[in-house]
Amino acid sequence: MEKGKGVMGSRKWAVEFTDNSSTPSTRDIPDPPGFTRASQDQDDSSLSRQKKDAEANWKSQKAWEVAQAPFKNLMMMGFMMWMAGSTVHLFSIGITFSALWQPLSALQGVGKVFAPYKDKKVDLLAPKLLYIALNLGGMLLGVWKLNSLGLLPTHASDWVSSLPPAHEVEFSGGGAALY
């Protein structure tokens, strides 16, 4: 075989798929089911529209998945707080402050979390509101745990040191002094 010559030229079974015939008999074959001969421009525009709609649906589904993710974290954090008990020690305080810090940092980054799903066709208001509500629920869970540990000043006895001393209403003194 010479250098530069193709293998296809030497084989007898090679088939060329170009239609050079001028007879209409080969073109009378019906199209297979599901195949239509439409203009290519029309197919491209409807195909791109379908792709954009599919992408918008995908973004919407993913935004809802991201919005519901704090619920799983809420359940896990609630279980961890239950396991930590109701006594004040290092582990329970750490879990409680983690329960307060995680939702707080998540609320600060709401825009960054939903930025990949921003689109003209995707409404992100409802997923964002759900995300914010679930994170606020996580913070409420942490505040409840602080209260159950007795670390929140909710009773009057917690504020006694800031009250002014009571005024004397009555004064009593002893009798006469003996010398």
Salt bridges, closest charged atoms under 4 A:
ASP19 OD2 - ARG27 NE 3.56
ASP31 OD1 - ARG37 NE 3.14
ASP53 OD1 - LYS121 NZ 2.96
GLU55 OE2 - LYS59 NZ 3.56
GLU65 OE1 - LYS62 NZ 3.44
